[in-house]
Amino acid sequence: MSGGHFDYTQSYINRIADDLEASLKDDSFSAETLQEFRKGYNILRRAYVYAQRIDWLLSDDDGEDNFHTRLKHDLEHLKCE
């Protein structure tokens, strides 16, 4: 395994999603705002999956067949709100 095409910076996307997940429990925001937070959370989780899978492909850790298989699997098993 290489050092990663994106130098592992895709993990920041996941950390932002983790932090946002905690904010979803904050009742000081309106329902409308929390709904937008949920949308953002889901987008960030998907963005991380894409960044991770693309990183592995560009780093030659995966071939195109594995890229498509793993991308589909990871998207199907996302933890979303």
PyMOL Python script that loads the backbone (N, CA, C, O; Angstrom):
from pymol import cmd

cmd.read_pdbstr("""\
ATOM      1  N   MET A   1       0.837  -1.170   0.000  1.00  0.00           N
ATOM      2  CA  MET A   1       0.000   0.000   0.000  1.00  0.00           C
ATOM      3  C   MET A   1       0.887   1.240   0.000  1.00  0.00           C
ATOM      4  O   MET A   1       1.930   1.281   0.653  1.00  0.00           O
ATOM      5  N   SER A   2       0.455   2.229  -0.735  1.00  0.00           N
ATOM      6  CA  SER A   2       1.253   3.447  -0.881  1.00  0.00           C
ATOM      7  C   SER A   2       0.933   4.454   0.215  1.00  0.00           C
ATOM      8  O   SER A   2       0.194   4.155   1.152  1.00  0.00           O
ATOM      9  N   GLY A   3       1.493   5.640   0.087  1.00  0.00           N
ATOM     10  CA  GLY A   3       1.202   6.729   1.010  1.00  0.00           C
ATOM     11  C   GLY A   3      -0.115   7.400   0.718  1.00  0.00           C
ATOM     12  O   GLY A   3      -0.519   8.320   1.430  1.00  0.00           O
ATOM     13  N   GLY A   4      -0.786   6.955  -0.314  1.00  0.00           N
ATOM     14  CA  GLY A   4      -2.079   7.533  -0.664  1.00  0.00           C
ATOM     15  C   GLY A   4      -1.931   8.676  -1.640  1.00  0.00           C
ATOM     16  O   GLY A   4      -1.111   9.574  -1.446  1.00  0.00           O
ATOM     17  N   HIS A   5      -2.717   8.638  -2.672  1.00  0.00           N
ATOM     18  CA  HIS A   5      -2.665   9.695  -3.685  1.00  0.00           C
ATOM     19  C   HIS A   5      -3.015  11.051  -3.079  1.00  0.00           C
ATOM     20  O   HIS A   5      -2.408  12.065  -3.422  1.00  0.00           O
ATOM     21  N   PHE A   6      -3.984  11.065  -2.189  1.00  0.00           N
ATOM     22  CA  PHE A   6      -4.414  12.313  -1.554  1.00  0.00           C
ATOM     23  C   PHE A   6      -3.732  12.530  -0.204  1.00  0.00           C
ATOM     24  O   PHE A   6      -4.162  13.368   0.590  1.00  0.00           O
ATOM     25  N   ASP A   7      -2.679  11.779   0.044  1.00  0.00           N
ATOM     26  CA  ASP A   7      -1.906  11.888   1.287  1.00  0.00           C
ATOM     27  C   ASP A   7      -2.804  11.745   2.524  1.00  0.00           C
ATOM     28  O   ASP A   7      -2.593  12.404   3.542  1.00  0.00           O
ATOM     29  N   TYR A   8      -3.810  10.869   2.407  1.00  0.00           N
ATOM     30  CA  TYR A   8      -4.744  10.554   3.494  1.00  0.00           C
ATOM     31  C   TYR A   8      -5.621  11.725   3.931  1.00  0.00           C
ATOM     32  O   TYR A   8      -6.280  11.640   4.967  1.00  0.00           O
ATOM     33  N   THR A   9      -5.643  12.807   3.168  1.00  0.00           N
ATOM     34  CA  THR A   9      -6.455  13.964   3.569  1.00  0.00           C
ATOM     35  C   THR A   9      -7.951  13.690   3.479  1.00  0.00           C
ATOM     36  O   THR A   9      -8.747  14.437   4.047  1.00  0.00           O
ATOM     37  N   GLN A  10      -8.348  12.622   2.770  1.00  0.00           N
ATOM     38  CA  GLN A  10      -9.768  12.294   2.704  1.00  0.00           C
ATOM     39  C   GLN A  10     -10.320  11.982   4.093  1.00  0.00           C
ATOM     40  O   GLN A  10     -11.528  12.071   4.312  1.00  0.00           O
ATOM     41  N   SER A  11      -9.457  11.621   5.022  1.00  0.00           N
ATOM     42  CA  SER A  11      -9.930  11.336   6.375  1.00  0.00           C
ATOM     43  C   SER A  11     -10.514  12.584   7.044  1.00  0.00           C
ATOM     44  O   SER A  11     -11.330  12.466   7.958  1.00  0.00           O
ATOM     45  N   TYR A  12     -10.107  13.769   6.603  1.00  0.00           N
ATOM     46  CA  TYR A  12     -10.678  15.006   7.150  1.00  0.00           C
ATOM     47  C   TYR A  12     -12.165  15.097   6.836  1.00  0.00           C
ATOM     48  O   TYR A  12     -12.945  15.589   7.651  1.00  0.00           O
ATOM     49  N   ILE A  13     -12.555  14.628   5.668  1.00  0.00           N
ATOM     50  CA  ILE A  13     -13.970  14.636   5.300  1.00  0.00           C
ATOM     51  C   ILE A  13     -14.755  13.792   6.297  1.00  0.00           C
ATOM     52  O   ILE A  13     -15.827  14.189   6.753  1.00  0.00           O
ATOM     53  N   ASN A  14     -14.221  12.644   6.625  1.00  0.00           N
ATOM     54  CA  ASN A  14     -14.890  11.751   7.571  1.00  0.00           C
ATOM     55  C   ASN A  14     -14.959  12.368   8.967  1.00  0.00           C
ATOM     56  O   ASN A  14     -15.961  12.217   9.665  1.00  0.00           O
ATOM     57  N   ARG A  15     -13.910  13.054   9.369  1.00  0.00           N
ATOM     58  CA  ARG A  15     -13.911  13.698  10.686  1.00  0.00           C
ATOM     59  C   ARG A  15     -14.940  14.821  10.761  1.00  0.00           C
ATOM     60  O   ARG A  15     -15.591  15.009  11.788  1.00  0.00           O
ATOM     61  N   ILE A  16     -15.083  15.567   9.662  1.00  0.00           N
ATOM     62  CA  ILE A  16     -16.098  16.622   9.629  1.00  0.00           C
ATOM     63  C   ILE A  16     -17.481  15.999   9.777  1.00  0.00           C
ATOM     64  O   ILE A  16     -18.319  16.511  10.519  1.00  0.00           O
ATOM     65  N   ALA A  17     -17.720  14.894   9.072  1.00  0.00           N
ATOM     66  CA  ALA A  17     -19.007  14.194   9.188  1.00  0.00           C
ATOM     67  C   ALA A  17     -19.227  13.720  10.624  1.00  0.00           C
ATOM     68  O   ALA A  17     -20.337  13.826  11.144  1.00  0.00           O
ATOM     69  N   ASP A  18     -18.188  13.201  11.265  1.00  0.00           N
ATOM     70  CA  ASP A  18     -18.306  12.766  12.663  1.00  0.00           C
ATOM     71  C   ASP A  18     -18.705  13.928  13.562  1.00  0.00           C
ATOM     72  O   ASP A  18     -19.582  13.786  14.414  1.00  0.00           O
ATOM     73  N   ASP A  19     -18.062  15.075  13.372  1.00  0.00           N
ATOM     74  CA  ASP A  19     -18.396  16.250  14.176  1.00  0.00           C
ATOM     75  C   ASP A  19     -19.817  16.720  13.902  1.00  0.00           C
ATOM     76  O   ASP A  19     -20.545  17.088  14.824  1.00  0.00           O
ATOM     77  N   LEU A  20     -20.207  16.706  12.641  1.00  0.00           N
ATOM     78  CA  LEU A  20     -21.551  17.130  12.284  1.00  0.00           C
ATOM     79  C   LEU A  20     -22.595  16.182  12.868  1.00  0.00           C
ATOM     80  O   LEU A  20     -23.680  16.617  13.254  1.00  0.00           O
ATOM     81  N   GLU A  21     -22.281  14.913  12.933  1.00  0.00           N
ATOM     82  CA  GLU A  21     -23.204  13.936  13.512  1.00  0.00           C
ATOM     83  C   GLU A  21     -23.561  14.315  14.949  1.00  0.00           C
ATOM     84  O   GLU A  21     -24.714  14.184  15.360  1.00  0.00           O
ATOM     85  N   ALA A  22     -22.587  14.779  15.701  1.00  0.00           N
ATOM     86  CA  ALA A  22     -22.843  15.201  17.079  1.00  0.00           C
ATOM     87  C   ALA A  22     -23.780  16.410  17.113  1.00  0.00           C
ATOM     88  O   ALA A  22     -24.601  16.533  18.022  1.00  0.00           O
ATOM     89  N   SER A  23     -23.661  17.290  16.136  1.00  0.00           N
ATOM     90  CA  SER A  23     -24.512  18.482  16.073  1.00  0.00           C
ATOM     91  C   SER A  23     -25.962  18.141  15.750  1.00  0.00           C
ATOM     92  O   SER A  23     -26.860  18.939  16.016  1.00  0.00           O
ATOM     93  N   LEU A  24     -26.195  16.972  15.185  1.00  0.00           N
ATOM     94  CA  LEU A  24     -27.564  16.574  14.859  1.00  0.00           C
ATOM     95  C   LEU A  24     -28.406  16.352  16.110  1.00  0.00           C
ATOM     96  O   LEU A  24     -29.634  16.311  16.040  1.00  0.00           O
ATOM     97  N   LYS A  25     -27.744  16.210  17.245  1.00  0.00           N
ATOM     98  CA  LYS A  25     -28.449  15.992  18.509  1.00  0.00           C
ATOM     99  C   LYS A  25     -28.674  17.299  19.269  1.00  0.00           C
ATOM    100  O   LYS A  25     -29.268  17.303  20.347  1.00  0.00           O
ATOM    101  N   ASP A  26     -28.197  18.407  18.701  1.00  0.00           N
ATOM    102  CA  ASP A  26     -28.279  19.716  19.350  1.00  0.00           C
ATOM    103  C   ASP A  26     -29.662  20.319  19.082  1.00  0.00           C
ATOM    104  O   ASP A  26     -29.979  20.690  17.952  1.00  0.00           O
ATOM    105  N   ASP A  27     -30.470  20.410  20.126  1.00  0.00           N
ATOM    106  CA  ASP A  27     -31.833  20.908  19.941  1.00  0.00           C
ATOM    107  C   ASP A  27     -31.927  22.438  19.956  1.00  0.00           C
ATOM    108  O   ASP A  27     -33.027  22.990  19.984  1.00  0.00           O
ATOM    109  N   SER A  28     -30.790  23.118  19.937  1.00  0.00           N
ATOM    110  CA  SER A  28     -30.838  24.579  19.880  1.00  0.00           C
ATOM    111  C   SER A  28     -31.015  25.088  18.444  1.00  0.00           C
ATOM    112  O   SER A  28     -31.154  26.291  18.220  1.00  0.00           O
ATOM    113  N   PHE A  29     -31.008  24.160  17.468  1.00  0.00           N
ATOM    114  CA  PHE A  29     -31.243  24.528  16.081  1.00  0.00           C
ATOM    115  C   PHE A  29     -32.658  24.147  15.681  1.00  0.00           C
ATOM    116  O   PHE A  29     -33.250  23.221  16.237  1.00  0.00           O
ATOM    117  N   SER A  30     -33.185  24.870  14.718  1.00  0.00           N
ATOM    118  CA  SER A  30     -34.535  24.572  14.231  1.00  0.00           C
ATOM    119  C   SER A  30     -34.542  23.244  13.481  1.00  0.00           C
ATOM    120  O   SER A  30     -33.498  22.742  13.064  1.00  0.00           O
ATOM    121  N   ALA A  31     -35.735  22.690  13.318  1.00  0.00           N
ATOM    122  CA  ALA A  31     -35.892  21.442  12.564  1.00  0.00           C
ATOM    123  C   ALA A  31     -35.398  21.630  11.135  1.00  0.00           C
ATOM    124  O   ALA A  31     -34.798  20.724  10.556  1.00  0.00           O
ATOM    125  N   GLU A  32     -35.647  22.793  10.575  1.00  0.00           N
ATOM    126  CA  GLU A  32     -35.208  23.078   9.201  1.00  0.00           C
ATOM    127  C   GLU A  32     -33.679  23.054   9.098  1.00  0.00           C
ATOM    128  O   GLU A  32     -33.118  22.499   8.154  1.00  0.00           O
ATOM    129  N   THR A  33     -33.031  23.654  10.064  1.00  0.00           N
ATOM    130  CA  THR A  33     -31.565  23.669  10.074  1.00  0.00           C
ATOM    131  C   THR A  33     -31.010  22.271  10.276  1.00  0.00           C
ATOM    132  O   THR A  33     -30.056  21.876   9.605  1.00  0.00           O
ATOM    133  N   LEU A  34     -31.595  21.527  11.188  1.00  0.00           N
ATOM    134  CA  LEU A  34     -31.131  20.156  11.426  1.00  0.00           C
ATOM    135  C   LEU A  34     -31.327  19.290  10.187  1.00  0.00           C
ATOM    136  O   LEU A  34     -30.516  18.404   9.918  1.00  0.00           O
ATOM    137  N   GLN A  35     -32.387  19.536   9.435  1.00  0.00           N
ATOM    138  CA  GLN A  35     -32.595  18.797   8.191  1.00  0.00           C
ATOM    139  C   GLN A  35     -31.468  19.086   7.202  1.00  0.00           C
ATOM    140  O   GLN A  35     -30.994  18.177   6.520  1.00  0.00           O
ATOM    141  N   GLU A  36     -31.043  20.330   7.122  1.00  0.00           N
ATOM    142  CA  GLU A  36     -29.923  20.685   6.246  1.00  0.00           C
ATOM    143  C   GLU A  36     -28.623  20.064   6.756  1.00  0.00           C
ATOM    144  O   GLU A  36     -27.780  19.643   5.965  1.00  0.00           O
ATOM    145  N   PHE A  37     -28.464  20.010   8.078  1.00  0.00           N
ATOM    146  CA  PHE A  37     -27.303  19.328   8.649  1.00  0.00           C
ATOM    147  C   PHE A  37     -27.289  17.861   8.216  1.00  0.00           C
ATOM    148  O   PHE A  37     -26.239  17.331   7.854  1.00  0.00           O
ATOM    149  N   ARG A  38     -28.456  17.203   8.252  1.00  0.00           N
ATOM    150  CA  ARG A  38     -28.549  15.798   7.838  1.00  0.00           C
ATOM    151  C   ARG A  38     -28.152  15.631   6.372  1.00  0.00           C
ATOM    152  O   ARG A  38     -27.437  14.695   6.014  1.00  0.00           O
ATOM    153  N   LYS A  39     -28.619  16.536   5.545  1.00  0.00           N
ATOM    154  CA  LYS A  39     -28.242  16.493   4.125  1.00  0.00           C
ATOM    155  C   LYS A  39     -26.728  16.616   3.979  1.00  0.00           C
ATOM    156  O   LYS A  39     -26.098  15.850   3.250  1.00  0.00           O
ATOM    157  N   GLY A  40     -26.156  17.587   4.682  1.00  0.00           N
ATOM    158  CA  GLY A  40     -24.712  17.787   4.628  1.00  0.00           C
ATOM    159  C   GLY A  40     -23.951  16.578   5.133  1.00  0.00           C
ATOM    160  O   GLY A  40     -22.941  16.180   4.554  1.00  0.00           O
ATOM    161  N   TYR A  41     -24.440  16.000   6.212  1.00  0.00           N
ATOM    162  CA  TYR A  41     -23.828  14.800   6.779  1.00  0.00           C
ATOM    163  C   TYR A  41     -23.794  13.673   5.750  1.00  0.00           C
ATOM    164  O   TYR A  41     -22.759  13.037   5.552  1.00  0.00           O
ATOM    165  N   ASN A  42     -24.913  13.433   5.109  1.00  0.00           N
ATOM    166  CA  ASN A  42     -24.995  12.370   4.106  1.00  0.00           C
ATOM    167  C   ASN A  42     -24.087  12.647   2.914  1.00  0.00           C
ATOM    168  O   ASN A  42     -23.448  11.731   2.396  1.00  0.00           O
ATOM    169  N   ILE A  43     -24.026  13.877   2.484  1.00  0.00           N
ATOM    170  CA  ILE A  43     -23.142  14.252   1.376  1.00  0.00           C
ATOM    171  C   ILE A  43     -21.685  14.037   1.760  1.00  0.00           C
ATOM    172  O   ILE A  43     -20.903  13.519   0.962  1.00  0.00           O
ATOM    173  N   LEU A  44     -21.320  14.426   2.964  1.00  0.00           N
ATOM    174  CA  LEU A  44     -19.939  14.250   3.420  1.00  0.00           C
ATOM    175  C   LEU A  44     -19.558  12.774   3.506  1.00  0.00           C
ATOM    176  O   LEU A  44     -18.453  12.395   3.118  1.00  0.00           O
ATOM    177  N   ARG A  45     -20.462  11.944   4.009  1.00  0.00           N
ATOM    178  CA  ARG A  45     -20.166  10.510   4.077  1.00  0.00           C
ATOM    179  C   ARG A  45     -19.946   9.938   2.679  1.00  0.00           C
ATOM    180  O   ARG A  45     -19.026   9.147   2.471  1.00  0.00           O
ATOM    181  N   ARG A  46     -20.782  10.334   1.724  1.00  0.00           N
ATOM    182  CA  ARG A  46     -20.622   9.868   0.347  1.00  0.00           C
ATOM    183  C   ARG A  46     -19.315  10.416  -0.249  1.00  0.00           C
ATOM    184  O   ARG A  46     -18.603   9.704  -0.958  1.00  0.00           O
ATOM    185  N   ALA A  47     -19.013  11.673   0.043  1.00  0.00           N
ATOM    186  CA  ALA A  47     -17.781  12.276  -0.483  1.00  0.00           C
ATOM    187  C   ALA A  47     -16.557  11.529   0.023  1.00  0.00           C
ATOM    188  O   ALA A  47     -15.606  11.308  -0.727  1.00  0.00           O
ATOM    189  N   TYR A  48     -16.578  11.140   1.294  1.00  0.00           N
ATOM    190  CA  TYR A  48     -15.458  10.379   1.838  1.00  0.00           C
ATOM    191  C   TYR A  48     -15.295   9.052   1.098  1.00  0.00           C
ATOM    192  O   TYR A  48     -14.182   8.681   0.726  1.00  0.00           O
ATOM    193  N   VAL A  49     -16.395   8.343   0.887  1.00  0.00           N
ATOM    194  CA  VAL A  49     -16.323   7.056   0.194  1.00  0.00           C
ATOM    195  C   VAL A  49     -15.713   7.244  -1.188  1.00  0.00           C
ATOM    196  O   VAL A  49     -14.819   6.495  -1.581  1.00  0.00           O
ATOM    197  N   TYR A  50     -16.188   8.235  -1.920  1.00  0.00           N
ATOM    198  CA  TYR A  50     -15.641   8.477  -3.256  1.00  0.00           C
ATOM    199  C   TYR A  50     -14.162   8.843  -3.190  1.00  0.00           C
ATOM    200  O   TYR A  50     -13.363   8.329  -3.973  1.00  0.00           O
ATOM    201  N   ALA A  51     -13.791   9.726  -2.264  1.00  0.00           N
ATOM    202  CA  ALA A  51     -12.387  10.131  -2.149  1.00  0.00           C
ATOM    203  C   ALA A  51     -11.499   8.935  -1.801  1.00  0.00           C
ATOM    204  O   ALA A  51     -10.410   8.787  -2.356  1.00  0.00           O
ATOM    205  N   GLN A  52     -11.955   8.098  -0.901  1.00  0.00           N
ATOM    206  CA  GLN A  52     -11.172   6.925  -0.486  1.00  0.00           C
ATOM    207  C   GLN A  52     -10.988   5.949  -1.642  1.00  0.00           C
ATOM    208  O   GLN A  52      -9.876   5.495  -1.911  1.00  0.00           O
ATOM    209  N   ARG A  53     -12.077   5.635  -2.318  1.00  0.00           N
ATOM    210  CA  ARG A  53     -12.005   4.675  -3.420  1.00  0.00           C
ATOM    211  C   ARG A  53     -11.153   5.219  -4.571  1.00  0.00           C
ATOM    212  O   ARG A  53     -10.371   4.477  -5.165  1.00  0.00           O
ATOM    213  N   ILE A  54     -11.301   6.502  -4.885  1.00  0.00           N
ATOM    214  CA  ILE A  54     -10.500   7.109  -5.951  1.00  0.00           C
ATOM    215  C   ILE A  54      -9.034   7.144  -5.548  1.00  0.00           C
ATOM    216  O   ILE A  54      -8.152   6.891  -6.368  1.00  0.00           O
ATOM    217  N   ASP A  55      -8.776   7.457  -4.286  1.00  0.00           N
ATOM    218  CA  ASP A  55      -7.399   7.450  -3.780  1.00  0.00           C
ATOM    219  C   ASP A  55      -6.750   6.089  -4.015  1.00  0.00           C
ATOM    220  O   ASP A  55      -5.631   6.013  -4.520  1.00  0.00           O
ATOM    221  N   TRP A  56      -7.440   5.031  -3.654  1.00  0.00           N
ATOM    222  CA  TRP A  56      -6.877   3.691  -3.821  1.00  0.00           C
ATOM    223  C   TRP A  56      -6.642   3.363  -5.283  1.00  0.00           C
ATOM    224  O   TRP A  56      -5.650   2.717  -5.623  1.00  0.00           O
ATOM    225  N   LEU A  57      -7.539   3.799  -6.149  1.00  0.00           N
ATOM    226  CA  LEU A  57      -7.365   3.541  -7.576  1.00  0.00           C
ATOM    227  C   LEU A  57      -6.164   4.311  -8.120  1.00  0.00           C
ATOM    228  O   LEU A  57      -5.321   3.742  -8.813  1.00  0.00           O
ATOM    229  N   LEU A  58      -6.087   5.593  -7.807  1.00  0.00           N
ATOM    230  CA  LEU A  58      -4.986   6.413  -8.318  1.00  0.00           C
ATOM    231  C   LEU A  58      -3.632   6.027  -7.729  1.00  0.00           C
ATOM    232  O   LEU A  58      -2.587   6.286  -8.326  1.00  0.00           O
ATOM    233  N   SER A  59      -3.663   5.406  -6.553  1.00  0.00           N
ATOM    234  CA  SER A  59      -2.425   4.959  -5.906  1.00  0.00           C
ATOM    235  C   SER A  59      -2.019   3.558  -6.340  1.00  0.00           C
ATOM    236  O   SER A  59      -1.026   3.015  -5.856  1.00  0.00           O
ATOM    237  N   ASP A  60      -2.783   2.980  -7.246  1.00  0.00           N
ATOM    238  CA  ASP A  60      -2.552   1.606  -7.715  1.00  0.00           C
ATOM    239  C   ASP A  60      -2.716   0.571  -6.611  1.00  0.00           C
ATOM    240  O   ASP A  60      -2.156  -0.522  -6.699  1.00  0.00           O
ATOM    241  N   ASP A  61      -3.476   0.903  -5.575  1.00  0.00           N
ATOM    242  CA  ASP A  61      -3.807  -0.075  -4.543  1.00  0.00           C
ATOM    243  C   ASP A  61      -4.987  -0.933  -4.982  1.00  0.00           C
ATOM    244  O   ASP A  61      -5.160  -2.049  -4.491  1.00  0.00           O
ATOM    245  N   ASP A  62      -5.791  -0.423  -5.894  1.00  0.00           N
ATOM    246  CA  ASP A  62      -6.908  -1.135  -6.492  1.00  0.00           C
ATOM    247  C   ASP A  62      -6.854  -0.969  -7.998  1.00  0.00           C
ATOM    248  O   ASP A  62      -6.340   0.031  -8.501  1.00  0.00           O
ATOM    249  N   GLY A  63      -7.381  -1.940  -8.714  1.00  0.00           N
ATOM    250  CA  GLY A  63      -7.590  -1.805 -10.145  1.00  0.00           C
ATOM    251  C   GLY A  63      -8.998  -1.290 -10.390  1.00  0.00           C
ATOM    252  O   GLY A  63      -9.771  -1.105  -9.450  1.00  0.00           O
ATOM    253  N   GLU A  64      -9.328  -1.062 -11.649  1.00  0.00           N
ATOM    254  CA  GLU A  64     -10.654  -0.529 -11.955  1.00  0.00           C
ATOM    255  C   GLU A  64     -11.778  -1.461 -11.541  1.00  0.00           C
ATOM    256  O   GLU A  64     -12.817  -0.994 -11.073  1.00  0.00           O
ATOM    257  N   ASP A  65     -11.599  -2.775 -11.699  1.00  0.00           N
ATOM    258  CA  ASP A  65     -12.651  -3.708 -11.287  1.00  0.00           C
ATOM    259  C   ASP A  65     -12.913  -3.601  -9.787  1.00  0.00           C
ATOM    260  O   ASP A  65     -14.060  -3.491  -9.354  1.00  0.00           O
ATOM    261  N   ASN A  66     -11.832  -3.636  -8.996  1.00  0.00           N
ATOM    262  CA  ASN A  66     -11.989  -3.495  -7.543  1.00  0.00           C
ATOM    263  C   ASN A  66     -12.568  -2.143  -7.174  1.00  0.00           C
ATOM    264  O   ASN A  66     -13.370  -2.042  -6.246  1.00  0.00           O
ATOM    265  N   PHE A  67     -12.169  -1.102  -7.893  1.00  0.00           N
ATOM    266  CA  PHE A  67     -12.694   0.244  -7.630  1.00  0.00           C
ATOM    267  C   PHE A  67     -14.219   0.218  -7.693  1.00  0.00           C
ATOM    268  O   PHE A  67     -14.891   0.663  -6.763  1.00  0.00           O
ATOM    269  N   HIS A  68     -14.753  -0.295  -8.773  1.00  0.00           N
ATOM    270  CA  HIS A  68     -16.211  -0.302  -8.954  1.00  0.00           C
ATOM    271  C   HIS A  68     -16.908  -1.203  -7.936  1.00  0.00           C
ATOM    272  O   HIS A  68     -17.954  -0.845  -7.394  1.00  0.00           O
ATOM    273  N   THR A  69     -16.330  -2.358  -7.685  1.00  0.00           N
ATOM    274  CA  THR A  69     -16.918  -3.286  -6.715  1.00  0.00           C
ATOM    275  C   THR A  69     -16.918  -2.686  -5.322  1.00  0.00           C
ATOM    276  O   THR A  69     -17.938  -2.711  -4.634  1.00  0.00           O
ATOM    277  N   ARG A  70     -15.783  -2.149  -4.900  1.00  0.00           N
ATOM    278  CA  ARG A  70     -15.684  -1.587  -3.547  1.00  0.00           C
ATOM    279  C   ARG A  70     -16.499  -0.317  -3.399  1.00  0.00           C
ATOM    280  O   ARG A  70     -17.099  -0.082  -2.350  1.00  0.00           O
ATOM    281  N   LEU A  71     -16.527   0.512  -4.446  1.00  0.00           N
ATOM    282  CA  LEU A  71     -17.331   1.733  -4.393  1.00  0.00           C
ATOM    283  C   LEU A  71     -18.799   1.379  -4.189  1.00  0.00           C
ATOM    284  O   LEU A  71     -19.462   1.952  -3.325  1.00  0.00           O
ATOM    285  N   LYS A  72     -19.303   0.451  -4.967  1.00  0.00           N
ATOM    286  CA  LYS A  72     -20.697   0.033  -4.841  1.00  0.00           C
ATOM    287  C   LYS A  72     -20.963  -0.517  -3.443  1.00  0.00           C
ATOM    288  O   LYS A  72     -21.956  -0.156  -2.811  1.00  0.00           O
ATOM    289  N   HIS A  73     -20.083  -1.386  -2.959  1.00  0.00           N
ATOM    290  CA  HIS A  73     -20.242  -1.972  -1.625  1.00  0.00           C
ATOM    291  C   HIS A  73     -20.247  -0.888  -0.545  1.00  0.00           C
ATOM    292  O   HIS A  73     -21.128  -0.865   0.315  1.00  0.00           O
ATOM    293  N   ASP A  74     -19.270  -0.002  -0.594  1.00  0.00           N
ATOM    294  CA  ASP A  74     -19.157   1.035   0.437  1.00  0.00           C
ATOM    295  C   ASP A  74     -20.370   1.965   0.430  1.00  0.00           C
ATOM    296  O   ASP A  74     -20.859   2.350   1.492  1.00  0.00           O
ATOM    297  N   LEU A  75     -20.855   2.326  -0.749  1.00  0.00           N
ATOM    298  CA  LEU A  75     -22.026   3.201  -0.836  1.00  0.00           C
ATOM    299  C   LEU A  75     -23.276   2.516  -0.302  1.00  0.00           C
ATOM    300  O   LEU A  75     -24.120   3.153   0.328  1.00  0.00           O
ATOM    301  N   GLU A  76     -23.391   1.213  -0.556  1.00  0.00           N
ATOM    302  CA  GLU A  76     -24.539   0.474  -0.059  1.00  0.00           C
ATOM    303  C   GLU A  76     -24.523   0.327   1.464  1.00  0.00           C
ATOM    304  O   GLU A  76     -25.576   0.147   2.075  1.00  0.00           O
ATOM    305  N   HIS A  77     -23.355   0.401   2.075  1.00  0.00           N
ATOM    306  CA  HIS A  77     -23.233   0.188   3.528  1.00  0.00           C
ATOM    307  C   HIS A  77     -22.916   1.475   4.285  1.00  0.00           C
ATOM    308  O   HIS A  77     -22.390   1.439   5.398  1.00  0.00           O
ATOM    309  N   LEU A  78     -23.236   2.595   3.681  1.00  0.00           N
ATOM    310  CA  LEU A  78     -22.989   3.876   4.349  1.00  0.00           C
ATOM    311  C   LEU A  78     -23.822   4.015   5.612  1.00  0.00           C
ATOM    312  O   LEU A  78     -24.960   3.550   5.684  1.00  0.00           O
ATOM    313  N   LYS A  79     -23.238   4.657   6.594  1.00  0.00           N
ATOM    314  CA  LYS A  79     -23.960   5.008   7.811  1.00  0.00           C
ATOM    315  C   LYS A  79     -24.498   6.421   7.594  1.00  0.00           C
ATOM    316  O   LYS A  79     -23.764   7.401   7.721  1.00  0.00           O
ATOM    317  N   CYS A  80     -25.771   6.511   7.271  1.00  0.00           N
ATOM    318  CA  CYS A  80     -26.379   7.808   6.988  1.00  0.00           C
ATOM    319  C   CYS A  80     -27.572   8.042   7.900  1.00  0.00           C
ATOM    320  O   CYS A  80     -28.178   7.108   8.425  1.00  0.00           O
ATOM    321  N   GLU A  81     -27.881   9.296   8.066  1.00  0.00           N
ATOM    322  CA  GLU A  81     -29.022   9.716   8.890  1.00  0.00           C
ATOM    323  C   GLU A  81     -30.299   9.635   8.091  1.00  0.00           C
ATOM    324  O   GLU A  81     -31.372   9.947   8.608  1.00  0.00           O
TER     325      GLU A  81
END
""", "prot")
cmd.dss("prot")
cmd.show_as("cartoon", "prot")
cmd.util.cbc("prot")
cmd.orient("prot")
